C-alpha cells in the first residue's frame, strides 16, 4: 500500500507543478482562503487513483469535505487528504507547499505521506516502521534516509508558520525561552514544519492557531514515527481524527 500511495502523491505533485510556473486562476473558498486550479487538479488525481486502488476505503479531502458526520462516524479507516497544503506559499511561489495523504485507522494516522513537489522532497512513514526522507523523489534515484529527532542539541529551535503566526503562539514561545534559554526560529509553510522536527532540524512546533485535520494527519504520522510527540495544548492528550468538527485543537509538536 505504501509504495502505491507514494506514487499517487508524486503524480499529484506533477499536476500541481503544471500550473505552478504558469498563470493560474485563484478563487475564494467559503472560509475566504484561496483555492487554485492546482488544488482541484491534485484533488481529482488523488481521488481517482485512491478509489481505483482501494475502492472500499472512503476519502476525506479538503476539497471534498462536505461528508456529514453521521456517515463518517462509522468509518473504521479512511484516507485523509490535503491536495495542496500551503496554498498561500504556492501563490507566493516560495516552494513551501505539499501534497498530504494520510491513512486514518481508529481515529489515528497510521500512514503518512508529505510530498513537496517544487523541492522534489518526499517524507513518509508507516506505523511501527519508522519515518523516512527521500530527495529527488520523482527520479527514484536516491535511497531514502531514516529520520530521527534530535534530543542532543543544547541550542533549541522552534519552527513556526510563515503565514499563520498568532499572538498566543508568540506568548508560548516566550515561555519556552524561559525554560530552554534563547530559542532559534525557523519559519516555513505547510506540513513541512512537522518534517523539520522529524529530521532533527527543529525541536518545537507550537500551533496555537486554527488547523484542520487534513492539515496535520500525514505530518502527524511522520513526526510520531521519528520520535516526536503531538498533544492537545490544553488537555495534553494526543490529537484524534474524524471528529464531528474537523477543526483541530491547539497543539504542540515536540521532541
C-alpha positions in Angstrom: 0.0 0.0 0.0 2.7 2.5 0.9 4.6 2.4 -2.4 1.3 2.8 -4.4 0.2 5.8 -2.3 3.7 7.4 -2.6 3.3 7.2 -6.4 -0.1 8.8 -6.2 1.3 11.7 -4.2 4.1 12.2 -6.7 1.6 12.1 -9.5 -0.5 14.8 -7.8 2.6 16.9 -7.3 3.2 16.8 -11.0 -0.3 18.1 -11.6 0.4 20.9 -9.2 3.6 21.8 -11.0 1.8 22.0 -14.3 0.3 25.2 -13.1 2.9 26.4 -10.7 5.1 28.2 -13.2 2.2 29.3 -15.4 -0.7 31.7 -15.0 -3.4 30.2 -12.8 -6.8 31.2 -11.5 -7.3 31.9 -7.8 -10.8 31.6 -6.3 -12.0 32.2 -2.8 -13.5 29.4 -0.8 -16.3 29.9 1.7 -13.8 30.5 4.5 -12.1 33.1 2.3 -8.9 31.1 1.9 -7.5 30.9 -1.6 -8.3 28.0 -3.9 -6.3 27.5 -7.1 -6.7 25.3 -10.1 -3.8 23.3 -8.7 -5.8 22.3 -5.6 -8.5 21.0 -7.9 -6.2 19.1 -10.2 -4.4 17.4 -7.3 -7.7 16.5 -5.6 -9.1 14.9 -8.7 -5.9 12.9 -9.3 -5.7 11.6 -5.8 -9.4 10.8 -5.5 -9.4 8.9 -8.8 -6.3 6.9 -8.1 -7.1 6.0 -4.5 -10.6 5.0 -5.5 -9.3 2.8 -8.2 -6.7 1.0 -6.0 -8.6 0.9 -2.7 -12.4 1.1 -3.6 -13.5 0.1 -0.1 -11.7 2.8 1.8 -13.5 6.2 1.8 -11.7 9.5 1.2 -12.0 12.7 3.2 -10.3 15.6 1.3 -10.1 19.3 2.0 -11.6 19.9 -1.5 -14.4 17.5 -0.8 -15.0 17.8 2.9 -18.8 18.1 3.0 -19.4 14.4 4.0 -21.7 14.5 7.1 -20.6 13.2 10.4 -23.5 10.8 10.6 -21.8 9.0 7.7 -18.2 9.5 8.7 -18.6 8.4 12.3 -19.0 4.7 11.2 -15.7 4.7 9.3 -13.0 2.5 10.9 -10.5 3.7 8.3 -10.3 6.4 5.6 -7.9 8.4 3.6 -7.4 12.0 4.8 -6.1 14.2 2.0 -4.9 17.8 1.6 -4.2 18.0 -2.1 -2.3 21.3 -1.8 -1.2 22.2 1.7 0.2 25.7 1.8 -1.8 27.4 -0.9 -0.6 30.8 0.2 3.0 29.6 -0.2 2.1 28.2 -3.6 0.7 31.7 -4.6 3.9 33.3 -3.2 6.0 30.9 -5.3 8.4 30.0 -2.4 8.1 26.3 -2.9 6.9 25.5 0.6 3.8 23.7 -0.3 3.0 20.0 -0.1 0.7 17.2 -1.1 -0.5 15.3 2.1 -2.1 11.9 2.2 -2.7 10.0 5.4 -4.5 6.8 6.3 -6.5 7.1 9.4 -7.5 4.0 11.4 -9.5 4.1 14.6 -9.0 7.9 14.8 -5.2 7.9 14.5 -2.9 8.3 11.5 -1.1 5.0 10.7 0.4 6.0 7.3 1.5 9.5 6.2 3.0 10.9 3.0 4.1 14.5 2.6 5.5 15.4 -0.8 6.9 18.8 -1.7 6.8 18.9 -5.5 8.7 22.1 -6.1 11.5 20.8 -3.9 11.0 17.1 -5.1 11.4 16.0 -1.5 9.3 13.2 0.0 8.7 12.3 3.6 6.7 9.2 4.6 6.0 6.9 7.5 4.0 3.9 8.4 3.1 3.0 12.0 5.8 1.0 13.7 8.0 1.1 10.6 9.7 4.5 11.1 9.8 7.7 9.2 11.9 8.4 6.0 13.0 11.2 3.7 13.8 10.9 0.1 15.3 13.7 -2.1 14.8 13.7 -5.9 11.8 11.6 -5.1 10.3 11.8 -8.6 13.5 10.5 -10.2 13.7 7.4 -7.9 17.5 7.5 -8.0 18.2 8.2 -4.3 17.9 5.9 -1.4 15.5 7.1 1.4 17.1 8.2 4.7 15.7 7.1 8.1 14.6 10.0 10.2 15.2 10.5 13.9 14.5 13.5 16.2 17.4 15.5 17.8 17.5 15.2 21.5 21.1 16.1 22.0 21.5 19.8 20.8 21.8 22.3 23.6 20.5 25.1 21.2 16.8 24.5 20.7 15.0 25.5 17.6 11.3 26.3 17.2 9.6 26.1 13.8 6.7 28.5 13.2 4.2 29.1 10.5 5.2 31.5 7.8 1.7 32.7 7.1 -0.3 31.9 10.3 1.5 33.2 13.4 -0.7 34.0 16.3 -0.3 36.2 19.4 -0.9 33.1 21.6 1.9 31.3 19.9 4.2 34.2 20.5 3.4 34.1 24.2 4.1 30.4 24.4 7.4 30.8 22.6 8.5 33.4 25.3 7.5 30.9 28.0 9.6 28.2 26.2 12.6 30.6 26.2 12.4 31.0 29.9 12.6 27.2 30.2 15.2 26.4 27.4 17.1 29.7 27.1 17.2 31.7 23.8 15.5 29.9 21.0 16.3 30.0 17.4 13.4 30.2 15.0 12.6 28.8 11.5 9.6 30.0 9.5 8.3 27.6 6.9 4.9 26.8 5.3 2.7 23.8 5.2 3.2 20.4 6.8 7.0 20.8 6.3 7.0 22.1 9.9 6.3 18.5 11.2 9.0 17.2 8.8 11.7 19.5 10.2 11.2 18.1 13.6 11.1 14.6 12.2 14.5 15.0 10.6 16.2 16.6 13.6 16.3 20.2 12.3 14.0 21.6 15.0 12.6 20.8 18.4 9.3 22.6 18.9 6.4 23.3 16.7 3.6 25.0 18.6 0.4 25.7 16.8 -1.9 27.9 18.8 -3.9 28.8 15.7 -6.6 27.0 13.6 -5.7 23.9 11.6 -7.9 21.3 10.1 -7.5 17.5 10.3 -6.2 17.3 6.7 -3.5 19.8 7.5 -2.0 17.6 10.2 -2.7 13.9 9.5 0.2 13.0 7.3 2.7 15.1 9.1 1.5 13.8 12.4 2.3 10.2 11.4 5.8 11.2 10.2 6.6 13.2 13.3 5.5 10.5 15.7 7.3 7.7 13.8 10.5 9.7 14.1 10.2 10.1 17.8 8.1 13.3 18.3 5.0 13.7 20.5 2.0 15.7 19.5 -0.5 16.7 22.1 -3.5 18.9 22.6 -2.2 22.1 24.1 -5.0 22.4 26.7 -5.6 18.7 27.6 -2.1 17.2 27.0 -3.8 14.4 25.1 -2.9 13.0 21.6 -4.7 14.6 18.7 -7.5 12.4 17.3 -9.1 12.3 13.9 -12.6 12.1 12.3 -14.2 14.3 15.0 -17.6 15.8 14.3 -15.9 19.1 14.0 -12.8 18.6 11.8 -11.1 21.6 13.3 -8.0 20.6 15.4 -7.5 21.9 18.9 -4.4 23.9 19.5 -1.4 21.6 19.8 2.3 21.3 20.4 4.6 19.0 18.5 7.9 18.5 20.3 10.8 16.0 20.6 
